Amino acid sequence: MTEKEKFAFDTILSRRSVRRFIEGKQVEKWKIVKLLEAAMAAPSACNTQPWEFVVVTEPEGMAFLKEAMGEENRFNAPMAVITCANKSYIPWDNDGWMIDCAAAVENMLIAAVTMGLASVWIGWNHEDLLRESFGIPDEIKILNIVYFGYPANAPPYGTRYAEDAVFWGKYDRTRVRPLKKTVDYGPITLNDLSVNAPTPWDN
């Protein structure tokens, strides 16, 4: 495995949802811009690029956001990104924008790891409050909110690869597998995927 490949897999496997951040440590603006640059490098249907982002960094906005979402006691992140979609850029009427924007969010989550940041993707349940407080028009779709910051503790590192979630050549309806793979996280050795198939990880 090349250094480039190892860096990519190390980054992906280091991504975890983090809910506690270093209190008072702000995310530098240049890092926020790089997160958004990564987001906008995502694929989208017919290259429509429907995503738009509301960046919340002010303490008042963050306090309101967490209170409105009922999360004031769960997260202490210093900033958030509200992921939206402008459907006027899409020449068809379906929910494909959700896929495009989800790809953009995943790029941000991965990019955050490379800059020493952590993140957590959360849903929302008070759309009217989001629209009113952050000026999001009714015609603009809202996908999610992502909190970013510097992690208070290093998240666990490891693979969730599950062989029983993979079907080689044909789906097997008789297979029964756990709904969620239980993994003991810890140091792993990355294999050369070109020669060590089909199980790509060694404990």
Residue pairs with C-beta under 8 A, 6 or more apart in sequence:
1 9
1 190
1 191
1 192
1 193
5 190
5 193
6 190
9 190
10 190
11 110
11 113
11 114
12 110
13 157
13 158
13 159
13 188
14 113
14 155
14 157
15 109
15 110
15 112
15 113
15 119
16 118
16 155
16 156
17 119
17 120
17 121
18 118
18 119
18 120
18 149
18 151
18 152
18 155
19 74
19 75
19 120
20 75
20 76
20 151
20 152
20 153
21 75
21 76
21 77
21 78
21 118
21 147
21 149
21 150
21 151
21 152
22 149
22 150
22 151
22 152
23 76
23 152
24 78
25 78
25 149
25 150
26 57
26 78
26 79
27 57
27 78
27 79
27 117
27 148
27 149
27 150
31 115
31 117
32 55
32 57
32 79
32 148
34 111
34 115
35 81
35 108
35 111
35 112
35 115
35 117
35 148
36 53
36 55
36 81
36 108
37 111
38 107
38 108
38 110
38 111
39 51
39 53
39 83
39 104
39 105
39 107
39 108
39 111
40 49
40 51
40 104
41 107
42 51
42 100
42 103
42 104
42 106
42 107
43 100
43 103
44 50
44 51
44 100
44 103
44 104
45 90
45 96
45 99
45 100
46 91
48 89
48 90
48 91
48 100
49 89
49 100
50 85
50 86
50 87
50 89
50 90
50 97
50 100
50 101
51 83
51 84
51 85
51 86
51 100
51 101
51 104
52 84
52 85
52 86
52 140
53 81
53 82
53 83
53 84
54 81
54 82
54 84
54 134
54 136
55 79
55 80
55 81
56 62
56 65
56 79
56 80
56 81
56 82
56 134
57 78
57 79
61 133
61 134
62 77
62 78
62 79
62 80
63 72
64 133
65 80
65 130
65 133
65 145
66 72
66 74
66 75
68 126
68 129
68 130
68 133
69 122
69 124
69 125
69 126
69 145
70 125
71 122
75 120
75 122
75 147
76 149
77 120
77 147
77 148
77 149
78 148
78 149
79 147
79 148
79 149
80 145
80 146
80 147
80 148
81 108
81 145
81 146
81 148
82 130
82 134
82 136
82 142
82 144
82 145
83 101
83 104
83 105
83 142
83 143
83 144
83 145
83 146
84 101
84 136
84 140
84 141
84 142
84 143
85 97
85 98
85 100
85 101
85 140
85 141
85 143
86 139
86 140
86 141
87 93
87 97
87 139
87 140
87 141
88 139
90 96
90 97
97 141
97 143
98 141
98 143
101 143
102 143
105 121
105 143
105 144
105 146
108 119
108 146
108 148
109 119
109 121
109 146
112 118
112 119
112 148
116 150
117 148
117 149
117 150
117 151
118 148
118 149
118 150
118 151
118 155
119 146
119 147
119 148
119 149
120 146
120 147
121 144
121 145
121 146
122 144
122 145
122 146
122 147
123 144
123 145
124 130
124 142
124 144
124 145
127 142
130 136
130 142
131 137
131 138
131 142
136 142
156 185
156 186
157 185
157 186
157 187
157 188
158 183
158 184
158 185
158 186
158 188
159 183
159 188
159 201
160 181
160 183
161 199
161 200
161 201
162 177
162 181
163 198
163 199
164 175
164 177
164 178
165 177
165 181
166 198
167 175
168 198
186 203
188 201
188 202
188 203
189 201
189 202
190 201
191 200
191 201
191 202
193 200
